[in-house]
Amino acid sequence: MTSPRLTVRWWRRPWIVPLLLVVAAFLAFSVPPYLTFDPANSRLEPPPGDGLYYPLLIAHVLFGTVAMSTACFQIWPAFRARHRRGHRITGRLYVYAGALPAGLLGLYIGWHTTAGPSVRVANLVGSALWLVTTLVGLRMARARRFNEHRRWMSRSVALALSIALSRVINIVATIVLTPETDTTFLGSEDLMTYSAASIGVWLSPLLLLLLADWLLERRTPRARTGDPTRRAPRDSPVGDPEPAPAAGGRPQ
């Protein structure tokens, strides 16, 4: 017989409030210029002659805002445990009004970046991974395989939040690389700027994906019997146990 898992109060999760504040600060800084619907205020330079880019960029930003706003509630254990209906509602908003449309639009925006080929590839890979992790997480939820759902959606959220970390890394990389403008970059400030941006967009999703998987492994209890390397399953993130596997197969 196992004892029920205790719900930890939100203020005893030392990371949730800072995370909410970081997301709120990032959105407050990044989103307002696009609410003017004026291309002159865009933080990304529209490619010349592409009239479709800026409207799609605005849509990408708005869908991304929904994704980042709801992502925090998806990985907040106390909210998930105490407000299951709220978890499901914010989850649907995250998927259908956030990650999926923002990820699809991100493919177009990423392809037409003016920041060079490395940033282009990073944006395309990041958008594709965001779509894949979100769709796999959605499929796991529909199959009621909630342990796997939690893992895949944690990865999706990590990718959703990587945009904020990339901006921080970009600033640090710019500070570090600026003294090398005349040497490494042969006096080209644009090349230095593109290199700093490339470091940010490649490194941020990698770091957050590694962090997400490390936290998932750290919080998964080991089985008390049998193979010492085997992990015991956790309870469902929405409170429902996973169905038992059918004979000779995986859960349906």
C-alpha positions as CSV (number, residue, x, y, z in Angstrom):
1,M,0.0,0.0,0.0
2,T,1.4,3.4,-1.0
3,S,0.8,6.7,0.8
4,P,-0.8,9.5,-1.2
5,R,1.5,12.0,-2.7
6,L,1.4,15.3,-0.9
7,T,0.7,18.5,-2.9
8,V,3.4,21.0,-2.4
9,R,2.2,24.6,-1.9
10,W,3.1,27.0,-4.8
11,W,5.3,29.2,-2.6
12,R,7.4,26.1,-1.8
13,R,8.3,25.7,-5.5
14,P,11.1,28.3,-5.6
15,W,11.2,28.3,-9.5
16,I,7.5,29.0,-10.4
17,V,7.3,32.6,-9.4
18,P,10.6,33.6,-11.0
19,L,9.6,31.7,-14.2
20,L,6.2,33.6,-14.3
21,L,8.0,36.9,-13.8
22,V,10.6,36.2,-16.5
23,V,7.9,35.2,-19.0
24,A,5.8,38.3,-18.1
25,A,8.8,40.6,-18.4
26,F,9.8,39.0,-21.8
27,L,6.3,39.4,-23.2
28,A,5.9,42.9,-21.9
29,F,9.2,43.9,-23.7
30,S,8.7,41.9,-26.9
31,V,5.1,42.0,-27.8
32,P,4.0,45.7,-27.7
33,P,5.9,46.8,-30.9
34,Y,3.9,44.3,-32.9
35,L,0.6,45.6,-31.5
36,T,1.1,48.8,-33.5
37,F,1.0,46.7,-36.8
38,D,3.7,49.0,-38.1
39,P,6.6,47.2,-39.8
40,A,8.9,50.1,-38.8
41,N,8.5,48.9,-35.2
42,S,9.4,45.3,-35.9
43,R,12.3,43.8,-34.0
44,L,13.0,41.5,-37.0
45,E,13.8,43.1,-40.3
46,P,11.3,42.1,-43.0
47,P,12.9,40.7,-46.1
48,P,12.6,43.2,-49.1
49,G,9.6,42.7,-51.3
50,D,7.9,40.1,-49.0
51,G,4.5,41.6,-48.2
52,L,3.4,38.3,-46.5
53,Y,6.2,38.2,-43.9
54,Y,5.1,41.0,-41.5
55,P,1.4,39.8,-41.1
56,L,2.6,36.3,-40.5
57,L,5.2,37.6,-38.1
58,I,2.5,39.3,-36.1
59,A,0.4,36.1,-36.0
60,H,3.5,34.2,-35.0
61,V,4.1,36.6,-32.1
62,L,0.5,36.5,-30.9
63,F,0.2,32.7,-31.0
64,G,3.6,32.5,-29.3
65,T,2.3,34.8,-26.6
66,V,-0.5,32.4,-25.9
67,A,1.9,29.5,-25.9
68,M,4.3,31.1,-23.4
69,S,1.5,32.4,-21.2
70,T,-0.1,28.9,-20.9
71,A,3.2,26.9,-20.8
72,C,3.9,27.9,-17.2
73,F,0.6,26.4,-16.0
74,Q,1.4,23.2,-17.8
75,I,4.5,22.5,-15.8
76,W,3.2,23.9,-12.5
77,P,2.7,20.8,-10.4
78,A,0.4,22.4,-7.8
79,F,-1.9,23.9,-10.5
80,R,-2.0,20.6,-12.3
81,A,-2.9,18.7,-9.1
82,R,-5.5,21.2,-7.7
83,H,-7.1,22.5,-10.9
84,R,-7.4,19.6,-13.3
85,R,-10.0,21.2,-15.4
86,G,-7.9,24.4,-15.6
87,H,-4.9,22.2,-16.6
88,R,-6.9,20.7,-19.5
89,I,-8.2,24.1,-20.6
90,T,-4.8,25.8,-20.6
91,G,-3.3,22.7,-22.2
92,R,-5.7,22.9,-25.1
93,L,-5.0,26.6,-25.5
94,Y,-1.3,25.9,-25.4
95,V,-1.6,23.3,-28.2
96,Y,-4.3,24.7,-30.5
97,A,-3.9,28.4,-30.0
98,G,-0.2,28.5,-29.2
99,A,2.4,25.9,-30.1
100,L,0.9,24.4,-33.3
101,P,0.1,27.6,-35.1
102,A,3.2,29.4,-33.8
103,G,5.4,26.5,-34.8
104,L,3.9,26.3,-38.3
105,L,4.4,30.1,-38.8
106,G,7.8,29.8,-37.3
107,L,8.9,27.6,-40.3
108,Y,8.0,30.5,-42.7
109,I,9.5,33.2,-40.5
110,G,12.6,31.1,-39.9
111,W,13.2,30.4,-43.5
112,H,13.0,34.1,-44.4
113,T,15.3,35.4,-41.7
114,T,17.9,38.0,-42.7
115,A,20.3,36.9,-39.9
116,G,22.2,34.3,-42.0
117,P,22.1,30.6,-42.9
118,S,23.0,29.3,-39.4
119,V,20.1,31.2,-37.8
120,R,17.9,30.1,-40.6
121,V,18.7,26.4,-40.0
122,A,18.4,26.8,-36.2
123,N,15.0,28.4,-36.5
124,L,13.7,25.7,-38.8
125,V,15.0,22.9,-36.6
126,G,13.6,24.6,-33.5
127,S,10.2,25.1,-35.0
128,A,10.1,21.5,-36.3
129,L,11.1,20.1,-33.0
130,W,8.5,22.2,-31.2
131,L,5.8,20.9,-33.5
132,V,6.9,17.3,-33.1
133,T,7.2,17.3,-29.3
134,T,3.8,19.0,-29.1
135,L,2.1,16.6,-31.4
136,V,3.6,13.5,-29.7
137,G,2.6,14.9,-26.3
138,L,-0.9,15.4,-27.5
139,R,-1.1,11.9,-28.9
140,M,0.1,10.5,-25.6
141,A,-2.6,12.4,-23.7
142,R,-5.3,11.1,-26.1
143,A,-3.9,7.6,-25.6
144,R,-4.1,8.2,-21.8
145,R,-0.4,7.4,-21.6
146,F,0.1,10.3,-19.1
147,N,3.6,9.6,-18.0
148,E,4.8,9.9,-21.6
149,H,2.5,12.9,-22.2
150,R,4.2,14.7,-19.3
151,R,7.7,14.0,-20.7
152,W,6.9,15.2,-24.2
153,M,5.0,18.3,-23.1
154,S,7.8,19.2,-20.8
155,R,10.1,19.2,-23.9
156,S,7.6,21.2,-25.8
157,V,7.4,23.8,-23.1
158,A,11.2,23.9,-23.0
159,L,11.3,24.8,-26.7
160,A,8.5,27.3,-26.2
161,L,10.5,29.2,-23.6
162,S,13.8,28.9,-25.4
163,I,13.1,32.2,-27.2
164,A,13.5,34.1,-24.0
165,L,16.8,32.4,-23.0
166,S,18.1,33.0,-26.6
167,R,17.8,36.7,-26.1
168,V,19.9,36.6,-22.9
169,I,22.5,34.4,-24.6
170,N,22.6,36.7,-27.6
171,I,23.4,39.7,-25.4
172,V,26.1,37.8,-23.6
173,A,27.6,36.5,-26.9
174,T,27.5,40.0,-28.3
175,I,29.4,41.4,-25.4
176,V,32.0,38.6,-25.6
177,L,32.4,38.8,-29.4
178,T,32.5,42.6,-29.9
179,P,36.2,42.9,-29.1
180,E,36.9,40.4,-31.9
181,T,35.0,42.4,-34.5
182,D,38.2,43.6,-36.2
183,T,40.1,40.3,-35.9
184,T,37.9,37.2,-36.1
185,F,35.1,39.0,-38.1
186,L,37.5,41.0,-40.3
187,G,35.8,44.3,-39.3
188,S,32.3,43.2,-40.2
189,E,29.9,44.1,-37.4
190,D,27.0,42.4,-39.2
191,L,29.0,39.1,-39.3
192,M,29.6,39.4,-35.5
193,T,25.9,40.2,-34.9
194,Y,24.8,37.2,-36.9
195,S,27.3,34.9,-35.1
196,A,26.0,36.1,-31.7
197,A,22.4,35.5,-32.8
198,S,23.4,32.0,-34.0
199,I,24.9,31.1,-30.7
200,G,21.7,32.2,-28.9
201,V,19.2,30.3,-31.1
202,W,21.3,27.1,-31.1
203,L,22.3,27.1,-27.5
204,S,19.1,28.1,-25.8
205,P,16.8,25.1,-26.9
206,L,19.7,22.7,-26.3
207,L,20.2,23.9,-22.7
208,L,16.5,23.9,-21.9
209,L,15.9,20.5,-23.4
210,L,18.8,19.1,-21.4
211,L,17.4,20.8,-18.2
212,A,13.9,19.4,-18.8
213,D,15.1,15.8,-19.3
214,W,17.4,16.1,-16.3
215,L,14.5,17.3,-14.1
216,L,12.2,14.5,-15.4
217,E,14.8,11.8,-14.6
218,R,15.6,13.4,-11.2
219,R,12.0,13.4,-10.1
220,T,11.2,9.8,-11.3
221,P,11.5,7.4,-8.4
222,R,13.4,4.2,-8.9
223,A,11.6,0.9,-8.6
224,R,12.1,-0.7,-5.2
225,T,12.4,-4.2,-6.6
226,G,13.9,-5.8,-9.7
227,D,16.3,-4.0,-11.9
228,P,17.9,-1.2,-9.9
229,T,18.1,0.9,-13.1
230,R,14.4,0.6,-13.8
231,R,12.2,3.6,-13.1
232,A,8.9,3.2,-11.4
233,P,6.0,4.9,-13.1
234,R,4.6,8.1,-11.6
235,D,1.0,9.0,-11.2
236,S,-0.7,10.7,-14.1
237,P,-0.2,14.5,-14.2
238,V,-3.9,14.9,-14.4
239,G,-4.7,12.4,-11.7
240,D,-5.7,9.5,-13.8
241,P,-3.7,6.3,-13.7
242,E,-2.4,4.9,-17.0
243,P,-4.3,1.9,-18.3
244,A,-2.7,-1.4,-17.8
245,P,-0.9,-2.8,-20.9
246,A,-2.8,-5.3,-22.9
247,A,-1.4,-8.8,-23.0
248,G,1.7,-8.8,-25.2
249,G,1.4,-5.1,-26.1
250,R,1.6,-1.5,-25.0
251,P,-1.3,0.5,-23.6
252,Q,-4.0,1.3,-26.1
